[in-house]
């Protein structure tokens, strides 16, 4: 019976045979149930929506409509037709449904590549909001592709940082931060006036810092490949520092202040 159902679904849904061949029995069973229940063919593209918690996840699924829900024991998330997140109206609807939730919407992929969207969304969720709440929100992988590429392997990122930013290693944190900001803006193609405006400093300060950087890095700043790797290292360090600050801020409990007690009236 299952073989007949699967064959029927293969006839009705292009690419379903590949899903069956690649997916495990649990995934196939869920896809069969979903298609039979809805009567609709598989979407050409899907997106993962990964959540920090599974609280009321079925209410979210009901509000979104045509989607698959993670099973107990899996990382909480949904698999939705990619079109649900298309355009401003699609994004606005998702943000409304997922309001006050730490959630990440993955990139659009074929149903057979859904795991790739899950991985990317899960990785970005680790870098984004830690908890649900008023400050949480929906983040889209499509807006952070370069960040995910840079941080897909933090061990390699740390190796790149150690290798390409070694000339800055002996500086004080304050001086290092100033020079890194200047160098990153300069590597982005800005001249001294543009860098000065972006960093709110005087153009002469930019030129002074660039002379310091040229002494530290030497001819490496004139090699295109090395300059590209230096920029990658700077952006990787910047992204990891921002992620650490978000995690620290989310886990830090607000300080409880107590009002001073009024003196009791003397009898």
C-alpha positions in Angstrom: 0.0 0.0 0.0 2.8 2.4 0.9 4.6 1.6 -2.4 1.4 2.5 -4.3 1.0 5.7 -2.4 4.6 6.6 -3.0 4.3 5.8 -6.7 1.2 8.0 -7.0 2.9 10.9 -5.2 5.9 10.5 -7.6 3.6 10.8 -10.5 1.9 13.9 -9.1 5.0 15.6 -7.7 8.1 16.1 -9.8 11.2 15.4 -7.7 9.3 13.4 -5.1 11.2 10.3 -6.1 14.5 12.0 -5.2 13.0 12.9 -1.8 12.1 9.3 -1.1 15.5 8.1 -2.1 17.4 10.7 0.0 15.1 11.0 3.0 14.7 8.6 5.9 11.5 6.7 6.6 10.3 9.3 9.1 10.7 12.2 6.6 9.0 10.2 3.8 6.1 9.3 6.1 5.6 13.0 7.1 5.8 14.2 3.5 3.2 11.5 2.4 0.9 12.5 5.2 1.2 16.2 4.4 0.6 15.8 0.7 -2.3 13.4 1.2 -3.9 15.7 3.8 -3.5 18.9 1.7 -4.0 17.5 -1.7 -1.4 19.9 -3.0 1.8 19.1 -4.8 5.1 19.7 -3.1 6.3 23.3 -3.4 9.3 23.8 -5.8 11.2 25.6 -3.0 11.0 25.4 0.8 12.5 27.3 3.7 13.3 26.2 7.3 12.0 28.3 10.2 14.0 27.5 13.3 12.8 28.6 16.7 14.5 28.9 20.1 11.6 27.1 21.8 8.7 24.9 20.7 6.2 26.8 22.8 2.8 26.9 20.9 4.6 25.7 17.8 1.4 24.1 16.5 -0.4 27.4 16.8 2.3 29.0 14.7 2.0 26.2 12.2 -1.8 26.7 12.1 -1.4 30.5 11.5 1.1 29.9 8.7 -1.0 27.2 7.1 0.8 24.8 4.7 3.9 23.7 6.6 5.6 20.8 8.3 6.3 20.8 12.1 9.3 19.3 13.8 8.7 16.2 15.8 9.4 15.9 19.6 13.1 15.4 20.1 14.1 17.4 17.1 15.3 21.1 17.2 12.0 23.1 17.1 11.2 24.4 13.7 9.0 24.4 10.7 9.4 23.7 7.0 7.3 26.2 4.9 6.8 26.9 1.2 9.5 29.4 0.3 6.8 31.7 -1.2 5.5 32.5 2.3 8.6 34.6 3.0 8.8 36.3 -0.4 8.5 40.1 -0.7 7.7 42.7 1.9 4.2 41.3 2.5 5.5 37.8 3.1 8.1 39.0 5.5 5.6 41.2 7.3 3.2 38.3 7.8 6.0 36.0 9.2 7.1 38.7 11.6 3.6 39.1 12.8 3.1 35.4 13.4 6.5 35.0 15.0 6.3 38.2 17.1 8.3 38.1 20.3 10.0 34.8 19.2 13.6 34.2 18.6 13.3 32.8 15.1 15.3 32.5 11.9 13.9 32.0 8.4 16.3 30.0 6.2 17.1 30.4 2.5 15.0 28.9 -0.2 16.0 25.4 -1.4 14.5 22.5 -3.2 12.6 20.1 -0.9 15.4 17.5 -1.3 17.9 20.1 0.1 15.8 21.1 3.1 18.5 20.1 5.5 20.8 22.9 4.1 18.2 25.5 5.0 17.8 24.0 8.5 21.6 24.1 9.0 21.9 27.7 7.9 18.9 28.9 10.0 20.1 27.0 13.0 23.6 28.5 12.8 22.2 32.0 12.5 19.9 31.4 15.4 23.0 30.6 17.5 24.4 34.0 16.5 21.2 35.9 17.0 18.7 36.3 19.9 19.1 33.9 22.7 15.7 34.0 24.2 12.1 34.7 23.3 10.6 37.9 24.5 9.9 41.5 23.6 13.4 42.1 22.2 13.4 39.0 20.1 12.5 39.0 16.4 12.6 37.3 13.1 16.0 37.2 11.2 16.3 36.1 7.6 19.3 34.1 6.4 19.0 35.9 3.0 20.1 39.1 4.8 23.2 37.4 6.4 24.7 35.2 3.7 28.2 36.7 3.9 28.2 36.4 7.7 27.3 32.8 7.6 29.9 32.0 4.9 32.5 33.7 7.0 31.5 31.9 10.2 30.5 28.5 8.9 33.7 27.2 10.6 34.8 29.3 13.5 38.0 27.3 13.9 39.1 28.3 10.4 38.0 31.9 11.1 40.2 32.0 14.2 43.1 30.6 12.2 42.6 33.3 9.6 42.4 36.0 12.2 45.6 34.8 13.9 47.4 34.6 10.6 46.3 37.9 8.9 45.9 40.2 11.9 49.1 39.2 13.7 50.7 42.6 13.1 48.0 44.1 15.5 48.6 41.5 18.3 50.9 43.6 20.4 48.7 46.7 20.5 46.4 47.8 23.3 42.8 46.9 22.8 41.8 50.5 22.3 44.4 51.2 19.7 43.8 47.9 18.0 40.0 48.7 17.8 40.7 52.1 16.2 43.1 50.8 13.6 40.9 47.8 12.8 37.9 50.1 12.1 40.0 52.4 9.9 41.6 49.5 8.0 38.2 47.8 7.4 36.7 51.1 6.0 39.8 51.6 3.8 39.7 48.1 2.5 36.0 48.7 1.6 37.2 51.2 -1.0 36.8 54.4 0.9 39.2 57.3 0.7 40.4 59.4 3.6 37.4 61.8 3.5 34.8 58.9 3.3 36.6 57.0 6.1 36.7 60.1 8.3 33.0 60.7 7.8 32.1 57.1 8.5 34.1 57.0 11.7 33.4 60.6 12.7 37.1 61.6 12.8 39.2 64.1 11.0 40.7 63.1 7.5 44.2 63.8 8.9 43.6 61.3 11.6 42.7 58.7 9.0 45.9 59.4 7.1 47.9 59.1 10.3 46.3 55.8 11.2 46.9 54.5 7.6 50.6 55.4 7.9 50.7 53.3 11.1 49.0 50.4 9.4 51.4 50.5 6.5 54.3 50.3 8.9 52.6 47.3 10.7 51.5 45.3 7.6 54.1 46.4 5.1 53.8 45.2 1.5 50.9 42.9 2.5 48.5 45.8 2.1 49.5 46.0 -1.6 48.8 42.3 -2.4 45.1 41.8 -3.6 44.7 38.3 -2.2 46.2 39.2 1.2 44.1 42.4 1.4 41.0 40.2 0.8 41.9 37.8 3.5 42.7 40.7 5.9 39.2 42.0 5.3 37.7 38.6 5.8 39.6 38.3 9.1 38.4 41.7 10.3 34.8 41.0 9.4 34.9 37.6 11.1 36.3 39.1 14.3 33.7 41.8 14.2 30.9 39.3 13.7 32.1 37.0 16.5 32.4 39.9 18.9 28.9 41.1 18.1 27.5 37.6 18.7 29.3 37.4 22.1 27.9 40.8 23.1 24.3 39.7 22.1 24.7 36.4 24.1 26.1 38.2 27.1 23.4 40.9 27.0 20.6 38.3 26.7 21.9 36.2 29.6 22.6 39.0 31.9 19.8 39.4 34.4 18.5 42.9 35.0 19.6 44.3 38.3 16.8 44.5 40.9 16.6 47.8 42.6 14.8 48.1 45.9 13.2 51.3 47.1 14.5 52.7 50.4 12.2 52.0 53.2 10.4 54.9 54.8 11.2 55.5 58.5 8.5 54.4 60.8 6.9 57.2 62.7 7.9 57.3 66.3 5.2 56.5 68.8 
